[in-house]
Amino acid sequence: QLQLVESGGGLVQAGDSLRLSCAASGDIFSTYRMAWFRQAPGKEREFVAYISRIGVSTVYADSVKGRFTASRDNAKNTLYLQMNSLQPDDTAVYYCAARMTATTEHMSGKSYDYWGQGTQVTVSS
């Protein structure tokens, strides 16, 4: 069974950058399609980014397109989310998620089988 642990969150100012990491263990990381989601206080969880098994294909939410970049290092069993030009609206708990199945429903949390515990990102204005 795959275990996921996020790290790299913190408190930053608007315009700053952060890189989140998601360390995977317990199974063959390269066989999983990965995604990032986030949940702000009082709001529903929302899709942020998706990356295919070898990183060739990515999908982003419109709200982060051009600012965030998802990547992965299968040799290190790690998923990344580089976040640039952060804004207060980016404040949320960020989660990584994994699935083995092939589907076009990249943006649906229901498509993913494994989740990390989340890491808090707070952006002050």
CORTACOR-V351566 format. One record per run of one state. SS is the DSSP state (2 for helix, 1 for strand, 0 for the rest). FROM is the first residue (numbers start at 1). TO is the last residue. If there is no record, write none. Layout:
<<SS:FROM:TO> <SS:FROM:TO>>
This chain:
<<0:1:2> <1:3:7> <0:8:9> <1:10:13> <0:14:17> <1:18:25> <0:26:28> <2:29:31> <0:32:32> <1:33:39> <0:40:45> <1:46:51> <0:52:57> <1:58:60> <0:61:67> <1:68:73> <0:74:77> <1:78:83> <0:84:87> <2:88:90> <0:91:91> <1:92:99> <0:100:108> <2:109:111> <0:112:113> <1:114:115> <0:116:118> <1:119:124> <0:125:125>>
